[in-house]
Amino acid sequence: MPEKKVSTNQLNKSIVLQRDFYKSELLRMDYFITPEGRQLYELSLPELESIFNTEKAKARKIHD
C-alpha cells in the first residue's frame, strides 16, 4: 500500500485544531492554569492531552 503524504500545512492545521479542542475542553472543566503557573496556550499538544485525560479521570471518579 503506498504511503499517503501529508503536507506540513495540513499537519500544522491538525495540531492547532487538536490543541484548540483540548484547551476548550479544559476550560469547560474549569481548568485554567497548571500547578506550575503555566497557562493553557503555553502548553504543547502532548501536555494538553495528558492534562485533559487526568482531569477527565478525576471527574469520572467524582461522579462514580
N, C-alpha and C positions, 0 to 999 in steps of 0.2 A: 504494500500500500504506500503510495507516495506521501511524503511529508507535506503538511499544509503549512505554508509560510504565513506568518503573522507580521504585519508591519509594526515598526516601533510606535507609530502613531496610534494604531489600534490597541496595542499593549498598554500604552500610557493612558488612553481613554478608559480602558477596562480597570486599571488600577485606581484611577480617580473615582470612577463610579463605585467601586468596592469600598474605597475609603469613605466616600460620602455616605454610603449605606451604613457602615459601622458607626460613623460619627452621629448620624441622625438617630440610630437605634440607641446608642449610649445616652444621648441627650434625652431621649424619650424615657430612659430608665433613671433619669436624674443623676447621671454620671457626667461630671463636667471637667474634672481635673484629677490627675494621678496623685497618689500619695507623695510623689517626689515633686509635685508642683507643676508638672507639665500639662499643657492644655491639649485637647484632642487634635487640633490642627498640627501640632508639633510631632505627632506620632506616626510611625510607619504603618503600612498595611498589616504586617505580622503582629505588631504591638496592639493595634486596634482590634484585630481579630481575637487575639489572646484575651484581652480585657473583656471584650464582648462575651466570649464563651464563659469566662469566670463569673461575670455579673449575671449572665443568664442562668448558670448553675446555682448561684446564690438565691436568685429569685425563685427558682424551682423548689429549692429546699424550704423556703419560707412558706410557699403555698401548699406544700405537701403535708 
